[in-house]
């Protein structure tokens, strides 16, 4: 009865020994573990993927945006902010209407403050170089003589003001009269000629050093030169040595 209560002790020791040997066999890299090891060591042919970076979206602000006010009237936008379907066969000097569209990124509204893209603009049929002088700005030149006879001209580059609309190129060349000034005042030159003209102060003020020294050492040409300079400066015949105009 005592022997039937459980398996023999020797059988239990034998089962433990077989379990230990099987675990040792697996851990030591037996035949059943070789395919797994081989699969890990030799992963097979690999594929190479090239990652193409995504092009960065352009956030650069167009240069004309600096002149374009936001949410203003479309009809009041500067000419650089709109594109118009102009007609060069219009009658010169007559009112004309053109269809216009705002440029990209420009926002404007109509009379009812509603967003608008297409609108019409009223202007006078004339080219930009035919505008009056008050409607454009020109470069100045300090290398020409303003007091020469005949009066000298120079080639200037002129640009139409922003809110003026016209046909053709908004920047154009034009021949202009020399009209620059070096900051010399006619009143100051005349006052020096009357009071200190005998010492050449008027000529020194105008930048005419040789004439000034001549008047200084000749005591104003014994007074004759002094009187002549008063008359010549008064009528504007004698001016600054740099060829500029009085202010």
C-alpha positions in Angstrom: 0.0 0.0 0.0 2.9 2.4 0.8 4.5 1.7 -2.7 1.3 2.6 -4.5 1.2 6.1 -3.0 3.6 7.6 -5.6 6.2 6.8 -8.3 9.5 5.2 -7.3 12.2 7.6 -6.1 14.6 6.4 -8.7 12.1 7.3 -11.5 11.8 10.8 -10.2 15.6 11.2 -10.2 15.7 9.9 -13.8 13.1 12.5 -15.0 15.0 15.3 -13.4 18.2 14.2 -15.0 16.6 14.0 -18.5 15.1 17.5 -18.0 18.5 18.9 -17.1 20.2 17.3 -20.1 17.5 18.6 -22.5 18.0 22.2 -21.2 21.7 21.9 -21.4 21.5 20.6 -25.0 19.4 23.5 -26.1 21.6 26.1 -24.5 24.8 24.6 -25.9 23.5 25.2 -29.6 22.1 21.9 -30.7 20.9 20.9 -34.1 17.4 22.4 -33.6 18.9 25.8 -32.8 21.3 26.0 -35.8 18.7 27.2 -38.4 17.7 30.0 -36.1 21.3 31.0 -35.6 22.0 30.8 -39.3 18.9 33.0 -40.0 20.2 35.7 -37.6 23.7 35.7 -39.0 22.7 35.8 -42.7 19.7 38.2 -43.1 19.8 37.8 -46.9 19.9 40.6 -49.5 19.1 44.0 -48.3 17.4 46.9 -50.1 18.6 50.5 -50.0 16.1 53.3 -49.9 17.0 56.9 -50.8 15.1 59.5 -48.9 14.4 62.6 -51.0 14.0 65.7 -48.8 10.8 67.6 -49.3 11.2 70.9 -51.0 10.8 73.8 -48.6 7.9 76.0 -49.2 8.8 79.4 -50.3 8.0 82.1 -47.7 9.7 85.0 -49.4 7.6 88.1 -49.6 7.4 89.7 -53.1 9.2 93.0 -53.3 6.1 94.9 -54.5 4.4 94.0 -51.2 6.3 96.8 -49.5 4.3 99.3 -51.5 0.9 97.6 -51.2 -1.3 98.6 -48.3 -3.5 95.8 -46.9 -7.3 96.0 -47.0 -7.4 99.3 -48.8 -9.5 100.3 -51.8 -8.4 98.4 -54.9 -8.8 101.5 -57.0 -6.3 103.3 -54.8 -3.5 100.7 -55.0 -0.1 101.8 -56.5 0.5 100.7 -60.0 3.2 98.2 -58.9 0.5 96.2 -57.0 -1.9 95.6 -60.0 -1.9 94.2 -63.5 -4.0 96.0 -66.1 -5.1 95.1 -69.6 -4.0 98.4 -71.2 -4.9 99.5 -74.7 -2.3 101.7 -76.4 -4.7 102.7 -79.2 -6.6 105.0 -76.9 -6.9 108.7 -77.8 -4.2 110.8 -76.1 -5.5 113.1 -73.3 -8.9 111.4 -73.2 -10.3 109.5 -70.2 -10.0 105.7 -70.5 -11.1 102.7 -68.4 -9.0 99.6 -68.0 -9.7 96.2 -66.4 -7.2 95.4 -63.7 -6.4 92.5 -61.3 -4.4 92.6 -58.1 -1.1 90.8 -58.0 -0.7 87.6 -55.8 -0.6 88.1 -52.0 -2.3 91.6 -52.4 -5.5 92.1 -50.5 -7.9 95.0 -51.1 -11.6 95.8 -50.9 -14.3 97.6 -52.9 -16.5 100.5 -51.9 -18.6 98.2 -49.7 -15.5 96.8 -47.9 -15.8 93.4 -49.6 -12.7 91.5 -50.7 -12.1 92.2 -54.4 -9.7 90.8 -57.0 -10.9 92.2 -60.3 -11.8 95.9 -60.8 -11.7 98.8 -63.2 -9.5 101.9 -63.1 -10.0 105.3 -64.7 -7.0 107.2 -66.0 -5.9 109.6 -68.7 -4.6 108.1 -72.0 -0.9 109.2 -72.0 2.5 107.6 -71.8 4.5 107.9 -68.6 7.1 110.2 -70.2 4.3 112.6 -71.2 3.3 113.2 -67.6 3.8 116.7 -66.0 7.0 117.1 -64.0 5.1 116.9 -60.7 4.1 113.3 -61.4 7.6 111.7 -61.5 11.0 112.0 -59.7 14.3 112.2 -61.5 17.9 111.7 -60.5 20.0 114.8 -60.0 23.4 115.7 -61.4 26.1 117.8 -59.8 28.5 117.5 -62.7 26.9 120.1 -65.0 27.1 123.9 -64.9 23.8 125.7 -64.1 25.1 129.2 -64.8 26.5 128.4 -68.3 25.1 130.0 -71.4 23.4 128.3 -73.1 22.0 126.5 -70.1 23.3 122.9 -69.9 21.2 119.8 -69.9 21.9 116.3 -68.5 20.4 112.9 -69.0 18.3 111.8 -66.0 16.5 108.6 -65.1 12.9 109.4 -64.0 10.4 107.2 -62.2 6.7 107.8 -61.9 5.2 108.3 -58.5 3.5 105.2 -57.0 -0.1 106.3 -57.2 0.1 107.8 -60.7 -1.1 105.5 -63.5 0.1 105.8 -67.1 1.0 103.8 -70.2 4.4 102.3 -71.0 7.5 102.0 -68.8 7.3 103.7 -65.5 11.0 104.4 -65.6 12.4 106.4 -68.5 15.3 108.7 -69.5 14.8 112.4 -70.0 16.9 115.4 -70.8 16.6 118.0 -68.0 18.1 121.4 -67.3 20.8 121.7 -64.6 19.1 123.0 -61.5 21.1 121.7 -58.5 22.3 123.9 -55.7 25.3 123.7 -53.5 23.7 125.6 -50.6 25.0 129.1 -51.4 22.5 131.9 -50.6 22.2 134.9 -53.0 21.3 137.2 -50.1 24.5 136.3 -48.2 26.7 136.8 -51.2 25.2 140.2 -52.0 25.5 141.3 -48.3 29.2 140.3 -48.3 29.8 142.1 -51.6 28.4 145.3 -50.3 30.1 145.3 -46.9 33.3 143.4 -47.2 33.6 143.2 -51.0 36.8 145.3 -50.9 38.5 142.4 -49.1 37.2 139.7 -51.4 34.8 138.2 -48.9 32.1 137.7 -51.5 34.4 135.8 -53.8 35.8 133.7 -50.9 32.2 132.8 -49.9 31.4 131.7 -53.5 34.5 129.5 -53.6 36.4 131.7 -56.0 39.7 131.8 -54.2 41.9 133.3 -56.9 39.5 136.2 -57.5 39.2 136.7 -53.7 42.9 136.9 -53.3 43.1 139.4 -56.2 40.5 141.6 -54.7 42.2 141.4 -51.3 45.7 142.4 -52.4 44.4 145.1 -54.8 42.0 146.6 -52.2 39.0 145.7 -54.3 40.6 146.9 -57.5 40.8 150.4 -55.9 37.0 150.2 -55.5 36.1 149.6 -59.1 36.2 145.8 -58.9 34.1 146.0 -55.7 31.3 148.0 -57.4 31.3 145.7 -60.4 30.9 142.6 -58.2 28.0 144.2 -56.4 26.2 144.7 -59.7 27.1 141.2 -61.1 26.0 139.4 -58.0 22.8 141.4 -57.7 21.8 140.4 -61.2 22.9 136.7 -60.7 25.7 136.8 -63.3 28.3 135.8 -60.8 27.4 132.6 -59.0 29.0 129.8 -57.0 32.3 128.4 -58.3 30.8 124.8 -58.4 28.3 125.9 -61.1 25.2 125.5 -58.8 22.3 127.8 -58.3 21.6 130.1 -55.4 19.0 129.2 -52.8 
